[in-house]
Amino acid sequence: MSSSQAYFTGGIVGTIVIAGLTGFGLHFLILLYERYVDTPKGKPVAALAVADETARDEGEERWSKEEITFTRLAELTLGPSGKTMVQITIVVAQFGCMMAYCIYLGTVGTLWVPSIPEWVWVLLLYPVFLAVCQLREIKMLIDWASVGVSVCMVCMIGTVVLCLVGIAENGVADVNAGVDVSKFPTFFGVVFFAMEGITVVLPVVHSMKEPKQAHSMVMVVLCVVTLSYMCIGVAAYLAYGSKTVAPMTENMPAGSVNDTIGIMMAVVVMVTFPIQCYPLSQMADDIWPNNPQLIRAGAVTIPTVAAIVCPFMGETLGIIGGVSMTMLGCSIPFCMYLAEFGATMSIEKKYSIYLALSVGSLLGLLATIESSIALFQEPGFST
């Protein structure tokens, strides 16, 4: 969270709103997944459940071995147009995520060695990303990404500690305990982008030994992530106030601790990059099954080139968050759930979902518009 983009109260409220929308979106997505994978014994098998020797009985339930993706669920609930919409949104979202990762690494590299331009750093890391994205097993990718998550938590704790030390030494910075309405749309897009794991939730659920625990797992993870974002945002704002800039390491005192955090965050980006590539490459594998290596090469090359051509981190995050992440985490799951269960739910619940859908979609639209305007106003964009 950047305190230059939201005031104190607005940041807290906004993060909770976004976490709530994301939580309901993921909850609906998992319910739909269970509807088509898990059917009670003795009843008609759902559209994709496998009722032959490939199915395995566990108590009173039958489980399909076929993986049901976000795209397939959209097709089942919203028809061919829903499938196309999800495919396009996933392409934009994952390319945007990987592009942002490349921009971040280029920015951090230039901070360490100012004589080397950002685009050179991006090109230097291109072969590394090209190699690690050849991994195609979700279990291996989860293990790979878990290292990044652990390192990221250490970095966040270290950042909070440094901010608290700064507060103890210099006092609380100049802060505004209010809501900057004009900046809230961009803040919404950036924080919704931070919920970037939306597209890999179903592959993770499918790989679980106990998929019934998916709801609890997602809610616990979402709560931990939200609280972590809030803690680091509040600590940074109290320490540096309206002068806070991104990335966060630029605000903290120079030294070995700050350098270590920067290096560790670069490692986090590198080890989580392959799992960002997974949904996109998995979808492409279904269309071109004979060219997996070429697909992954393209999936890495396109965002790398885009990061060199358009190296504007904040605006990119706002646009991708406002367009793709809002749709994948809120709008599309809500529409899928309404299409599947709307006829049988109470009028109160239905209109509550419509209200949440409207709020999420409106804020996503505003975030996209404001971030796009900011992008066109960047001095280097036109050149």
BALOBA-1460 file (C-alpha; in Angstrom, 3 decimals):
// residues 383
<rec num="1" residu="m" x="0.000" y="0.000" z="0.000"/>
<rec num="2" residu="s" x="1.339" y="3.424" z="-0.898"/>
<rec num="3" residu="s" x="0.377" y="6.173" z="1.512"/>
<rec num="4" residu="s" x="0.708" y="8.674" z="-1.330"/>
<rec num="5" residu="q" x="-2.307" y="7.007" z="-2.906"/>
<rec num="6" residu="a" x="-4.646" y="6.784" z="0.083"/>
<rec num="7" residu="y" x="-5.016" y="8.419" z="3.451"/>
<rec num="8" residu="f" x="-4.893" y="6.477" z="6.703"/>
<rec num="9" residu="t" x="-8.571" y="5.590" z="7.178"/>
<rec num="10" residu="g" x="-9.193" y="5.201" z="3.457"/>
<rec num="11" residu="g" x="-6.383" y="2.672" z="3.142"/>
<rec num="12" residu="i" x="-7.715" y="0.476" z="5.930"/>
<rec num="13" residu="v" x="-11.332" y="0.629" z="4.761"/>
<rec num="14" residu="g" x="-10.358" y="0.105" z="1.137"/>
<rec num="15" residu="t" x="-8.230" y="-2.946" z="1.901"/>
<rec num="16" residu="i" x="-11.077" y="-4.529" z="3.876"/>
<rec num="17" residu="v" x="-13.559" y="-3.847" z="1.059"/>
<rec num="18" residu="i" x="-11.265" y="-5.403" z="-1.542"/>
<rec num="19" residu="a" x="-10.536" y="-8.412" z="0.673"/>
<rec num="20" residu="g" x="-14.268" y="-8.907" z="1.205"/>
<rec num="21" residu="l" x="-15.054" y="-8.788" z="-2.515"/>
<rec num="22" residu="t" x="-12.197" y="-11.170" z="-3.271"/>
<rec num="23" residu="g" x="-13.221" y="-13.519" z="-0.468"/>
<rec num="24" residu="f" x="-16.773" y="-13.838" z="-1.739"/>
<rec num="25" residu="g" x="-15.551" y="-14.255" z="-5.305"/>
<rec num="26" residu="l" x="-13.246" y="-17.122" z="-4.333"/>
<rec num="27" residu="h" x="-15.953" y="-18.665" z="-2.133"/>
<rec num="28" residu="f" x="-18.387" y="-18.688" z="-5.069"/>
<rec num="29" residu="l" x="-15.723" y="-20.094" z="-7.375"/>
<rec num="30" residu="i" x="-14.977" y="-23.010" z="-5.055"/>
<rec num="31" residu="l" x="-18.706" y="-23.729" z="-4.581"/>
<rec num="32" residu="l" x="-19.089" y="-23.968" z="-8.352"/>
<rec num="33" residu="y" x="-16.020" y="-26.187" z="-8.564"/>
<rec num="34" residu="e" x="-17.508" y="-28.550" z="-5.971"/>
<rec num="35" residu="r" x="-20.819" y="-28.623" z="-7.827"/>
<rec num="36" residu="y" x="-19.200" y="-30.062" z="-10.932"/>
<rec num="37" residu="v" x="-16.541" y="-32.254" z="-9.339"/>
<rec num="38" residu="d" x="-18.191" y="-33.589" z="-6.201"/>
<rec num="39" residu="t" x="-21.577" y="-35.318" z="-6.421"/>
<rec num="40" residu="p" x="-23.314" y="-37.520" z="-3.808"/>
<rec num="41" residu="k" x="-23.280" y="-41.242" z="-4.497"/>
<rec num="42" residu="g" x="-26.435" y="-42.549" z="-6.071"/>
<rec num="43" residu="k" x="-27.437" y="-39.235" z="-7.651"/>
<rec num="44" residu="p" x="-26.905" y="-38.101" z="-11.271"/>
<rec num="45" residu="v" x="-23.269" y="-37.228" z="-11.855"/>
<rec num="46" residu="a" x="-22.660" y="-33.565" z="-12.645"/>
<rec num="47" residu="a" x="-21.634" y="-32.460" z="-16.110"/>
<rec num="48" residu="l" x="-17.938" y="-33.197" z="-15.730"/>
<rec num="49" residu="a" x="-17.859" y="-35.866" z="-13.033"/>
<rec num="50" residu="v" x="-16.325" y="-39.152" z="-14.178"/>
<rec num="51" residu="a" x="-18.472" y="-42.213" z="-13.425"/>
<rec num="52" residu="d" x="-16.188" y="-44.980" z="-14.613"/>
<rec num="53" residu="e" x="-13.072" y="-46.775" z="-13.418"/>
<rec num="54" residu="t" x="-11.119" y="-43.515" z="-13.283"/>
<rec num="55" residu="a" x="-13.311" y="-42.228" z="-10.444"/>
<rec num="56" residu="r" x="-12.482" y="-43.078" z="-6.863"/>
<rec num="57" residu="d" x="-14.958" y="-43.487" z="-4.029"/>
<rec num="58" residu="e" x="-14.301" y="-41.764" z="-0.728"/>
<rec num="59" residu="g" x="-17.096" y="-42.472" z="1.769"/>
<rec num="60" residu="e" x="-20.289" y="-41.109" z="0.285"/>
<rec num="61" residu="e" x="-18.655" y="-38.989" z="-2.388"/>
<rec num="62" residu="r" x="-17.334" y="-39.431" z="-5.908"/>
<rec num="63" residu="w" x="-14.492" y="-37.299" z="-7.211"/>
<rec num="64" residu="s" x="-13.518" y="-36.555" z="-10.801"/>
<rec num="65" residu="k" x="-9.869" y="-36.809" z="-11.809"/>
<rec num="66" residu="e" x="-10.374" y="-34.305" z="-14.589"/>
<rec num="67" residu="e" x="-9.193" y="-30.846" z="-13.581"/>
<rec num="68" residu="i" x="-11.946" y="-28.240" z="-13.857"/>
<rec num="69" residu="t" x="-10.426" y="-24.887" z="-14.634"/>
<rec num="70" residu="f" x="-11.767" y="-21.366" z="-14.233"/>
<rec num="71" residu="t" x="-12.356" y="-21.283" z="-17.984"/>
<rec num="72" residu="r" x="-14.333" y="-24.525" z="-17.970"/>
<rec num="73" residu="l" x="-16.490" y="-23.369" z="-15.061"/>
<rec num="74" residu="a" x="-17.267" y="-20.147" z="-16.928"/>
<rec num="75" residu="e" x="-18.315" y="-22.190" z="-19.957"/>
<rec num="76" residu="l" x="-20.578" y="-24.403" z="-17.852"/>
<rec num="77" residu="t" x="-22.298" y="-21.510" z="-16.113"/>
<rec num="78" residu="l" x="-22.226" y="-18.650" z="-18.623"/>
<rec num="79" residu="g" x="-21.867" y="-20.508" z="-21.918"/>
<rec num="80" residu="p" x="-19.291" y="-20.029" z="-24.712"/>
<rec num="81" residu="s" x="-19.263" y="-16.246" z="-24.224"/>
<rec num="82" residu="g" x="-18.315" y="-16.746" z="-20.572"/>
<rec num="83" residu="k" x="-15.444" y="-19.008" z="-21.577"/>
<rec num="84" residu="t" x="-14.149" y="-16.449" z="-24.079"/>
<rec num="85" residu="m" x="-14.452" y="-13.639" z="-21.541"/>
<rec num="86" residu="v" x="-12.424" y="-15.561" z="-18.938"/>
<rec num="87" residu="q" x="-9.788" y="-16.545" z="-21.474"/>
<rec num="88" residu="i" x="-9.265" y="-12.938" z="-22.594"/>
<rec num="89" residu="t" x="-9.216" y="-11.685" z="-18.994"/>
<rec num="90" residu="i" x="-6.700" y="-14.329" z="-17.893"/>
<rec num="91" residu="v" x="-4.426" y="-13.456" z="-20.802"/>
<rec num="92" residu="v" x="-4.488" y="-9.761" z="-19.870"/>
<rec num="93" residu="a" x="-4.129" y="-10.475" z="-16.138"/>
<rec num="94" residu="q" x="-1.217" y="-12.890" z="-16.356"/>
<rec num="95" residu="f" x="0.677" y="-10.892" z="-18.954"/>
<rec num="96" residu="g" x="0.119" y="-7.846" z="-16.762"/>
<rec num="97" residu="c" x="1.375" y="-9.633" z="-13.640"/>
<rec num="98" residu="m" x="4.518" y="-10.863" z="-15.352"/>
<rec num="99" residu="m" x="5.070" y="-7.456" z="-16.941"/>
<rec num="100" residu="a" x="4.840" y="-5.806" z="-13.505"/>
<rec num="101" residu="y" x="7.325" y="-8.329" z="-12.110"/>
<rec num="102" residu="c" x="9.792" y="-7.467" z="-14.870"/>
<rec num="103" residu="i" x="9.339" y="-3.734" z="-14.285"/>
<rec num="104" residu="y" x="9.937" y="-4.174" z="-10.569"/>
<rec num="105" residu="l" x="13.145" y="-6.133" z="-11.066"/>
<rec num="106" residu="g" x="14.403" y="-3.584" z="-13.570"/>
<rec num="107" residu="t" x="13.665" y="-0.757" z="-11.128"/>
<rec num="108" residu="v" x="15.365" y="-2.504" z="-8.218"/>
<rec num="109" residu="g" x="18.395" y="-3.389" z="-10.342"/>
<rec num="110" residu="t" x="18.847" y="0.237" z="-11.369"/>
<rec num="111" residu="l" x="18.621" y="1.339" z="-7.740"/>
<rec num="112" residu="w" x="21.537" y="-0.966" z="-6.922"/>
<rec num="113" residu="v" x="23.611" y="-0.146" z="-10.011"/>
<rec num="114" residu="p" x="22.415" y="3.202" z="-11.440"/>
<rec num="115" residu="s" x="24.754" y="2.955" z="-14.406"/>
<rec num="116" residu="i" x="22.791" y="-0.003" z="-15.816"/>
<rec num="117" residu="p" x="19.406" y="0.993" z="-17.323"/>
<rec num="118" residu="e" x="16.217" y="-0.783" z="-16.264"/>
<rec num="119" residu="w" x="15.705" y="-2.406" z="-19.666"/>
<rec num="120" residu="v" x="19.145" y="-4.021" z="-19.481"/>
<rec num="121" residu="w" x="18.262" y="-5.636" z="-16.149"/>
<rec num="122" residu="v" x="15.037" y="-6.964" z="-17.657"/>
<rec num="123" residu="l" x="16.952" y="-8.509" z="-20.573"/>
<rec num="124" residu="l" x="19.551" y="-10.025" z="-18.239"/>
<rec num="125" residu="l" x="16.806" y="-11.822" z="-16.292"/>
<rec num="126" residu="y" x="14.933" y="-12.949" z="-19.399"/>
<rec num="127" residu="p" x="16.872" y="-16.269" z="-19.793"/>
<rec num="128" residu="v" x="16.264" y="-17.098" z="-16.130"/>
<rec num="129" residu="f" x="12.509" y="-16.599" z="-16.439"/>
<rec num="130" residu="l" x="12.509" y="-18.496" z="-19.722"/>
<rec num="131" residu="a" x="14.101" y="-21.493" z="-17.993"/>
<rec num="132" residu="v" x="12.011" y="-21.608" z="-14.802"/>
<rec num="133" residu="c" x="8.731" y="-21.166" z="-16.681"/>
<rec num="134" residu="q" x="9.320" y="-24.487" z="-18.448"/>
<rec num="135" residu="l" x="8.149" y="-26.141" z="-15.212"/>
<rec num="136" residu="r" x="4.652" y="-27.516" z="-15.829"/>
<rec num="137" residu="e" x="3.740" y="-29.541" z="-12.734"/>
<rec num="138" residu="i" x="1.512" y="-27.547" z="-10.374"/>
<rec num="139" residu="k" x="2.834" y="-29.444" z="-7.333"/>
<rec num="140" residu="m" x="6.402" y="-28.439" z="-8.172"/>
<rec num="141" residu="l" x="5.318" y="-24.867" z="-8.849"/>
<rec num="142" residu="i" x="3.532" y="-24.685" z="-5.492"/>
<rec num="143" residu="d" x="6.650" y="-25.898" z="-3.710"/>
<rec num="144" residu="w" x="8.718" y="-23.406" z="-5.700"/>
<rec num="145" residu="a" x="6.348" y="-20.533" z="-4.895"/>
<rec num="146" residu="s" x="6.114" y="-21.480" z="-1.209"/>
<rec num="147" residu="v" x="9.777" y="-20.506" z="-0.891"/>
<rec num="148" residu="g" x="8.892" y="-17.104" z="-2.273"/>
<rec num="149" residu="v" x="5.966" y="-16.700" z="0.111"/>
<rec num="150" residu="s" x="8.183" y="-17.509" z="3.093"/>
<rec num="151" residu="v" x="10.846" y="-15.035" z="1.965"/>
<rec num="152" residu="c" x="8.165" y="-12.411" z="1.308"/>
<rec num="153" residu="m" x="6.845" y="-12.733" z="4.863"/>
<rec num="154" residu="v" x="10.360" y="-12.214" z="6.216"/>
<rec num="155" residu="c" x="10.702" y="-9.084" z="4.044"/>
<rec num="156" residu="m" x="7.369" y="-7.712" z="5.225"/>
<rec num="157" residu="i" x="8.264" y="-8.279" z="8.873"/>
<rec num="158" residu="g" x="11.655" y="-6.631" z="8.318"/>
<rec num="159" residu="t" x="9.980" y="-3.648" z="6.630"/>
<rec num="160" residu="v" x="7.515" y="-3.196" z="9.500"/>
<rec num="161" residu="v" x="10.357" y="-3.405" z="12.040"/>
<rec num="162" residu="l" x="12.379" y="-0.742" z="10.184"/>
<rec num="163" residu="c" x="9.316" y="1.507" z="10.005"/>
<rec num="164" residu="l" x="8.695" y="1.113" z="13.742"/>
<rec num="165" residu="v" x="12.351" y="1.915" z="14.430"/>
<rec num="166" residu="g" x="11.988" y="5.046" z="12.313"/>
<rec num="167" residu="i" x="8.871" y="6.075" z="14.253"/>
<rec num="168" residu="a" x="10.683" y="5.519" z="17.559"/>
<rec num="169" residu="e" x="13.616" y="7.669" z="16.426"/>
<rec num="170" residu="n" x="11.848" y="10.427" z="14.491"/>
<rec num="171" residu="g" x="8.253" y="10.315" z="15.705"/>
<rec num="172" residu="v" x="5.094" y="9.952" z="13.610"/>
<rec num="173" residu="a" x="5.282" y="11.566" z="10.175"/>
<rec num="174" residu="d" x="2.836" y="14.114" z="8.780"/>
<rec num="175" residu="v" x="-0.299" y="12.029" z="8.185"/>
<rec num="176" residu="n" x="-3.925" y="12.673" z="7.262"/>
<rec num="177" residu="a" x="-6.507" y="10.571" z="9.094"/>
<rec num="178" residu="g" x="-9.124" y="10.733" z="6.368"/>
<rec num="179" residu="v" x="-10.044" y="9.503" z="2.897"/>
<rec num="180" residu="d" x="-8.596" y="10.942" z="-0.297"/>
<rec num="181" residu="v" x="-11.535" y="10.197" z="-2.584"/>
<rec num="182" residu="s" x="-9.740" y="11.353" z="-5.722"/>
<rec num="183" residu="k" x="-6.979" y="8.760" z="-5.238"/>
<rec num="184" residu="f" x="-9.154" y="5.889" z="-4.062"/>
<rec num="185" residu="p" x="-9.801" y="4.400" z="-7.551"/>
<rec num="186" residu="t" x="-6.058" y="3.990" z="-8.218"/>
<rec num="187" residu="f" x="-5.581" y="2.573" z="-4.740"/>
<rec num="188" residu="f" x="-8.388" y="0.096" z="-5.472"/>
<rec num="189" residu="g" x="-6.705" y="-1.092" z="-8.676"/>
<rec num="190" residu="v" x="-3.289" y="-1.476" z="-7.043"/>
<rec num="191" residu="v" x="-4.550" y="-3.393" z="-4.015"/>
<rec num="192" residu="f" x="-6.846" y="-5.609" z="-6.110"/>
<rec num="193" residu="f" x="-3.776" y="-6.405" z="-8.204"/>
<rec num="194" residu="a" x="-2.151" y="-7.610" z="-4.971"/>
<rec num="195" residu="m" x="-4.784" y="-10.384" z="-4.907"/>
<rec num="196" residu="e" x="-3.025" y="-11.805" z="-7.967"/>
<rec num="197" residu="g" x="-3.266" y="-15.463" z="-6.926"/>
<rec num="198" residu="i" x="-6.907" y="-15.669" z="-8.006"/>
<rec num="199" residu="t" x="-6.200" y="-17.555" z="-11.218"/>
<rec num="200" residu="v" x="-4.188" y="-20.322" z="-9.535"/>
<rec num="201" residu="v" x="-6.712" y="-21.098" z="-6.771"/>
<rec num="202" residu="l" x="-8.566" y="-23.859" z="-8.647"/>
<rec num="203" residu="p" x="-5.381" y="-25.726" z="-9.710"/>
<rec num="204" residu="v" x="-4.266" y="-25.615" z="-6.074"/>
<rec num="205" residu="v" x="-7.669" y="-26.866" z="-4.873"/>
<rec num="206" residu="h" x="-7.570" y="-29.688" z="-7.418"/>
<rec num="207" residu="s" x="-4.140" y="-30.769" z="-6.162"/>
<rec num="208" residu="m" x="-5.250" y="-30.894" z="-2.506"/>
<rec num="209" residu="k" x="-5.618" y="-34.270" z="-0.788"/>
<rec num="210" residu="e" x="-8.704" y="-32.922" z="1.003"/>
<rec num="211" residu="p" x="-10.439" y="-30.486" z="-1.393"/>
<rec num="212" residu="k" x="-13.262" y="-30.039" z="1.120"/>
<rec num="213" residu="q" x="-10.842" y="-27.941" z="3.171"/>
<rec num="214" residu="a" x="-10.428" y="-25.456" z="0.335"/>
<rec num="215" residu="h" x="-12.907" y="-22.928" z="1.773"/>
<rec num="216" residu="s" x="-11.128" y="-22.797" z="5.108"/>
<rec num="217" residu="m" x="-7.717" y="-22.636" z="3.426"/>
<rec num="218" residu="v" x="-8.696" y="-19.734" z="1.182"/>
<rec num="219" residu="m" x="-10.313" y="-17.733" z="3.989"/>
<rec num="220" residu="v" x="-7.353" y="-18.198" z="6.335"/>
<rec num="221" residu="v" x="-4.856" y="-17.221" z="3.621"/>
<rec num="222" residu="l" x="-6.939" y="-14.209" z="2.601"/>
<rec num="223" residu="c" x="-7.222" y="-12.983" z="6.201"/>
<rec num="224" residu="v" x="-3.482" y="-13.392" z="6.792"/>
<rec num="225" residu="v" x="-2.639" y="-11.587" z="3.547"/>
<rec num="226" residu="t" x="-5.064" y="-8.741" z="4.278"/>
<rec num="227" residu="l" x="-3.767" y="-8.225" z="7.801"/>
<rec num="228" residu="s" x="-0.190" y="-8.300" z="6.504"/>
<rec num="229" residu="y" x="-0.940" y="-5.635" z="3.891"/>
<rec num="230" residu="m" x="-2.668" y="-3.479" z="6.486"/>
<rec num="231" residu="c" x="0.176" y="-3.782" z="8.994"/>
<rec num="232" residu="i" x="2.864" y="-2.828" z="6.505"/>
<rec num="233" residu="g" x="0.728" y="-0.018" z="5.068"/>
<rec num="234" residu="v" x="-0.076" y="1.511" z="8.450"/>
<rec num="235" residu="a" x="3.536" y="1.211" z="9.662"/>
<rec num="236" residu="a" x="4.892" y="2.806" z="6.485"/>
<rec num="237" residu="y" x="2.380" y="5.642" z="6.538"/>
<rec num="238" residu="l" x="3.072" y="6.451" z="10.193"/>
<rec num="239" residu="a" x="6.817" y="6.387" z="9.496"/>
<rec num="240" residu="y" x="6.962" y="8.357" z="6.236"/>
<rec num="241" residu="g" x="3.546" y="9.962" z="5.757"/>
<rec num="242" residu="s" x="2.592" y="11.611" z="2.476"/>
<rec num="243" residu="k" x="6.215" y="11.550" z="1.297"/>
<rec num="244" residu="t" x="6.172" y="7.766" z="0.901"/>
<rec num="245" residu="v" x="7.282" y="6.588" z="-2.539"/>
<rec num="246" residu="a" x="7.399" y="3.202" z="-4.234"/>
<rec num="247" residu="p" x="9.147" y="0.810" z="-3.978"/>
<rec num="248" residu="m" x="9.060" y="0.817" z="-0.198"/>
<rec num="249" residu="t" x="12.811" y="0.267" z="0.124"/>
<rec num="250" residu="e" x="13.445" y="3.789" z="-1.267"/>
<rec num="251" residu="n" x="11.940" y="5.302" z="1.886"/>
<rec num="252" residu="m" x="13.952" y="3.321" z="4.406"/>
<rec num="253" residu="p" x="17.486" y="4.247" z="5.554"/>
<rec num="254" residu="a" x="20.236" y="3.013" z="3.255"/>
<rec num="255" residu="g" x="22.319" y="0.182" z="4.624"/>
<rec num="256" residu="s" x="22.841" y="-3.549" z="4.701"/>
<rec num="257" residu="v" x="19.374" y="-4.305" z="6.125"/>
<rec num="258" residu="n" x="17.609" y="-2.346" z="3.420"/>
<rec num="259" residu="d" x="19.805" y="-3.913" z="0.728"/>
<rec num="260" residu="t" x="19.052" y="-7.389" z="2.081"/>
<rec num="261" residu="i" x="15.310" y="-6.754" z="1.973"/>
<rec num="262" residu="g" x="15.606" y="-5.529" z="-1.607"/>
<rec num="263" residu="i" x="17.547" y="-8.605" z="-2.684"/>
<rec num="264" residu="m" x="15.100" y="-10.919" z="-0.927"/>
<rec num="265" residu="m" x="12.125" y="-9.254" z="-2.626"/>
<rec num="266" residu="a" x="13.826" y="-9.731" z="-5.986"/>
<rec num="267" residu="v" x="14.158" y="-13.431" z="-5.132"/>
<rec num="268" residu="v" x="10.447" y="-13.542" z="-4.256"/>
<rec num="269" residu="v" x="9.526" y="-12.168" z="-7.673"/>
<rec num="270" residu="m" x="11.810" y="-14.619" z="-9.461"/>
<rec num="271" residu="v" x="10.531" y="-17.749" z="-7.695"/>
<rec num="272" residu="t" x="6.848" y="-16.798" z="-7.999"/>
<rec num="273" residu="f" x="7.096" y="-15.774" z="-11.659"/>
<rec num="274" residu="p" x="6.554" y="-19.367" z="-12.940"/>
<rec num="275" residu="i" x="3.264" y="-19.816" z="-11.074"/>
<rec num="276" residu="q" x="2.024" y="-16.557" z="-12.603"/>
<rec num="277" residu="c" x="2.801" y="-18.062" z="-15.998"/>
<rec num="278" residu="y" x="0.985" y="-21.320" z="-15.194"/>
<rec num="279" residu="p" x="-2.699" y="-20.375" z="-15.829"/>
<rec num="280" residu="l" x="-1.817" y="-18.737" z="-19.122"/>
<rec num="281" residu="s" x="0.387" y="-21.567" z="-20.390"/>
<rec num="282" residu="q" x="-2.088" y="-24.198" z="-19.147"/>
<rec num="283" residu="m" x="-4.868" y="-22.567" z="-21.143"/>
<rec num="284" residu="a" x="-2.664" y="-22.358" z="-24.234"/>
<rec num="285" residu="d" x="-1.672" y="-26.034" z="-23.818"/>
<rec num="286" residu="d" x="-5.313" y="-27.020" z="-24.342"/>
<rec num="287" residu="i" x="-5.315" y="-25.191" z="-27.677"/>
<rec num="288" residu="w" x="-1.805" y="-26.114" z="-28.888"/>
<rec num="289" residu="p" x="-0.887" y="-29.302" z="-26.978"/>
<rec num="290" residu="n" x="2.126" y="-30.102" z="-29.177"/>
<rec num="291" residu="n" x="4.106" y="-26.934" z="-28.482"/>
<rec num="292" residu="p" x="4.504" y="-26.526" z="-24.680"/>
<rec num="293" residu="q" x="8.034" y="-25.117" z="-24.846"/>
<rec num="294" residu="l" x="7.111" y="-22.572" z="-27.519"/>
<rec num="295" residu="i" x="4.024" y="-21.525" z="-25.544"/>
<rec num="296" residu="r" x="6.082" y="-20.791" z="-22.439"/>
<rec num="297" residu="a" x="8.699" y="-18.954" z="-24.457"/>
<rec num="298" residu="g" x="5.992" y="-16.671" z="-25.824"/>
<rec num="299" residu="a" x="4.408" y="-16.259" z="-22.394"/>
<rec num="300" residu="v" x="7.723" y="-14.932" z="-21.068"/>
<rec num="301" residu="t" x="8.810" y="-12.931" z="-24.125"/>
<rec num="302" residu="i" x="5.668" y="-10.819" z="-24.543"/>
<rec num="303" residu="p" x="5.571" y="-9.352" z="-20.978"/>
<rec num="304" residu="t" x="9.353" y="-8.861" z="-21.093"/>
<rec num="305" residu="v" x="9.085" y="-6.732" z="-24.228"/>
<rec num="306" residu="a" x="6.072" y="-4.888" z="-22.783"/>
<rec num="307" residu="a" x="8.012" y="-4.094" z="-19.591"/>
<rec num="308" residu="i" x="10.851" y="-2.584" z="-21.641"/>
<rec num="309" residu="v" x="8.493" y="-0.513" z="-23.812"/>
<rec num="310" residu="c" x="6.227" y="0.649" z="-20.946"/>
<rec num="311" residu="p" x="8.218" y="0.642" z="-17.645"/>
<rec num="312" residu="f" x="5.604" y="2.408" z="-15.502"/>
<rec num="313" residu="m" x="4.940" y="0.271" z="-12.433"/>
<rec num="314" residu="g" x="2.174" y="2.107" z="-10.586"/>
<rec num="315" residu="e" x="-0.004" y="2.777" z="-13.607"/>
<rec num="316" residu="t" x="0.413" y="-0.787" z="-14.859"/>
<rec num="317" residu="l" x="-0.676" y="-2.185" z="-11.512"/>
<rec num="318" residu="g" x="-3.695" y="0.118" z="-11.406"/>
<rec num="319" residu="i" x="-4.864" y="-0.803" z="-14.906"/>
<rec num="320" residu="i" x="-4.359" y="-4.560" z="-14.538"/>
<rec num="321" residu="g" x="-5.966" y="-4.514" z="-11.092"/>
<rec num="322" residu="g" x="-8.883" y="-2.387" z="-12.251"/>
<rec num="323" residu="v" x="-9.602" y="-4.410" z="-15.384"/>
<rec num="324" residu="s" x="-8.500" y="-7.998" z="-14.988"/>
<rec num="325" residu="m" x="-8.210" y="-8.702" z="-11.276"/>
<rec num="326" residu="t" x="-11.550" y="-7.061" z="-10.511"/>
<rec num="327" residu="m" x="-13.207" y="-9.197" z="-13.165"/>
<rec num="328" residu="l" x="-11.489" y="-12.453" z="-12.154"/>
<rec num="329" residu="g" x="-11.844" y="-11.943" z="-8.412"/>
<rec num="330" residu="c" x="-15.250" y="-10.293" z="-8.268"/>
<rec num="331" residu="s" x="-17.348" y="-9.658" z="-11.385"/>
<rec num="332" residu="i" x="-17.054" y="-12.982" z="-13.214"/>
<rec num="333" residu="p" x="-17.372" y="-15.320" z="-10.157"/>
<rec num="334" residu="f" x="-20.393" y="-13.310" z="-8.941"/>
<rec num="335" residu="c" x="-22.054" y="-13.592" z="-12.381"/>
<rec num="336" residu="m" x="-21.258" y="-17.330" z="-12.569"/>
<rec num="337" residu="y" x="-22.753" y="-17.926" z="-9.121"/>
<rec num="338" residu="l" x="-25.892" y="-15.959" z="-9.957"/>
<rec num="339" residu="a" x="-26.323" y="-17.841" z="-13.240"/>
<rec num="340" residu="e" x="-25.988" y="-21.210" z="-11.486"/>
<rec num="341" residu="f" x="-27.875" y="-20.628" z="-8.226"/>
<rec num="342" residu="g" x="-29.824" y="-17.388" z="-8.773"/>
<rec num="343" residu="a" x="-33.134" y="-19.112" z="-9.494"/>
<rec num="344" residu="t" x="-33.198" y="-20.824" z="-6.087"/>
<rec num="345" residu="m" x="-31.699" y="-18.172" z="-3.769"/>
<rec num="346" residu="s" x="-33.684" y="-15.667" z="-1.725"/>
<rec num="347" residu="i" x="-34.394" y="-12.220" z="-3.144"/>
<rec num="348" residu="e" x="-32.406" y="-10.623" z="-0.313"/>
<rec num="349" residu="k" x="-29.285" y="-12.662" z="-1.057"/>
<rec num="350" residu="k" x="-29.622" y="-12.100" z="-4.782"/>
<rec num="351" residu="y" x="-29.806" y="-8.330" z="-4.462"/>
<rec num="352" residu="s" x="-26.947" y="-8.310" z="-1.954"/>
<rec num="353" residu="i" x="-24.793" y="-10.040" z="-4.556"/>
<rec num="354" residu="y" x="-25.969" y="-7.607" z="-7.226"/>
<rec num="355" residu="l" x="-25.015" y="-4.696" z="-4.961"/>
<rec num="356" residu="a" x="-21.519" y="-6.100" z="-4.271"/>
<rec num="357" residu="l" x="-21.096" y="-6.822" z="-7.987"/>
<rec num="358" residu="s" x="-22.050" y="-3.247" z="-8.877"/>
<rec num="359" residu="v" x="-19.682" y="-1.724" z="-6.298"/>
<rec num="360" residu="g" x="-16.745" y="-3.887" z="-7.397"/>
<rec num="361" residu="s" x="-17.337" y="-3.273" z="-11.106"/>
<rec num="362" residu="l" x="-17.738" y="0.499" z="-10.653"/>
<rec num="363" residu="l" x="-14.553" y="0.828" z="-8.597"/>
<rec num="364" residu="g" x="-12.676" y="-1.346" z="-11.086"/>
<rec num="365" residu="l" x="-13.826" y="0.894" z="-13.944"/>
<rec num="366" residu="l" x="-12.805" y="4.051" z="-12.086"/>
<rec num="367" residu="a" x="-9.413" y="2.529" z="-11.224"/>
<rec num="368" residu="t" x="-8.817" y="1.678" z="-14.860"/>
<rec num="369" residu="i" x="-9.761" y="5.156" z="-16.088"/>
<rec num="370" residu="e" x="-7.664" y="7.020" z="-13.516"/>
<rec num="371" residu="s" x="-4.630" y="4.764" z="-13.980"/>
<rec num="372" residu="s" x="-4.875" y="5.105" z="-17.774"/>
<rec num="373" residu="i" x="-4.966" y="8.895" z="-17.509"/>
<rec num="374" residu="a" x="-1.938" y="8.823" z="-15.191"/>
<rec num="375" residu="l" x="-0.102" y="6.565" z="-17.652"/>
<rec num="376" residu="f" x="-0.659" y="8.947" z="-20.574"/>
<rec num="377" residu="q" x="0.591" y="11.813" z="-18.417"/>
<rec num="378" residu="e" x="3.913" y="10.080" z="-17.699"/>
<rec num="379" residu="p" x="6.747" y="12.167" z="-19.235"/>
<rec num="380" residu="g" x="8.361" y="9.195" z="-20.930"/>
<rec num="381" residu="f" x="5.185" y="7.523" z="-22.209"/>
<rec num="382" residu="s" x="4.813" y="9.459" z="-25.456"/>
<rec num="383" residu="t" x="8.453" y="8.956" z="-26.311"/>
